[in-house]
Amino acid sequence: MSCSVAVASSPVFSASRIPITCKTSPESLSLGIAQHHLSSTAVVDGSPSTASSLPFLRFQRVASSLRLKNEMSTSETDGVNASVVSPSSSSASSSCFSSGLASNSCGSASVFKRKRPARIDIPMMRLQTLHPLPDSCGPAEVEAESARYSVYCKRGRKRLEMEDRHSAMLNIGGDPQSAFFGIFDGHGGAKAAEFVSERIGDRILEGVTLRRSEKEEEGRILLEIAVRKGYLKIDAEFLNQELGGGTCCVTALVRKGDLVISNSGDCRAVLSVSGAAEVLTSDHRLSRKDEKERIESLGGYVDCCRGVWRLQSSLAVSRGIGDSHLKQWVIPDPETRILRIEPNHEFLILASDGLWDKVSNQEAVDVARPLCVTPKPNVLSACRRLADLSIARGSVDDISVMIVQLGQFL
């Protein structure tokens, strides 16, 4: 770096520019002052004298301080008196230079010390082995097929574990016209869906066996009561396990020509009647006025989070099995509908909300019917096609689809 300084009205220095060279390094900082043009004579104590050159001044940093050294040749110091006249307008540093060149009084003066900052001790972290999370837990797809039903379950795109489960019981009590089917959509883990899918059929059948009546209307009422008792009993058993999470359910019981459809949550049952979709269940969501009023009357809080109505800003359904932390408001009580199977009842679709959030009821029937109502039905392909359609429309949830051929139970 190079710069120039002009010192006006000085008897020693001329008006010409004097270059100052600054060289910095990690060890030293030097300031050199060289004389370019000096007058042939200089007045020192009123008598002329010859000035050969100016002293070389250097700042040098030793250890943690800066010291000023005035290095002068022996020949120069012999002919220079103790003082040099300096102008009154000069700065303090210039006065020090001009008045103390011979006596070297300024050479021993120390500049302000710059303190070194305190040492910062940064602790070293111990190296830890980080184990990557598993890509997935369990199968990505589950399927089953028979002449009477087919089911296809697919894990959601952003899920580590498939939380949906299904259940199918054929030839109950040795009767080929009796069967039980169910779809279970778990949340907060798969434990609730797995627990319920393995036991709820037996709990419902226990109540059905105990409650019989010769009268048709009374028999249907007792059948509805038996289903409700089965839901409540399995809910109590799961809560006793002290496991987290919960599950929504939709079940279908075929018995003596009757079709008993029950649901608790947002799983849905849709019947194809000569190609027309008939919804047999109603989703238990917080958007339903009666469900919202029931929860608020019990002191619960219902609000809309990102377009979805939720209970306590958490759960998106108002009924289900499990959910112990919200049990004050989330009830397991199912809504049940009983109807007689007719020849125009072609097939029954049981599915989780992973399908119904993207595919309408009639659209599901239209997609499945060409593969179900045919001399050579391919019901499993119909289930797959419905799941693929929901995925193509952006579903990231688990999808479970079961199709029951009702003509097999006439």
Summary of the structure (lengths in Angstrom):
residues: 410
radius of gyration: 46.9
end to end distance: 102.1
largest distance: 146.1
contacts: 1248
relative contact order: 0.11
helix: 26%
strand: 31%
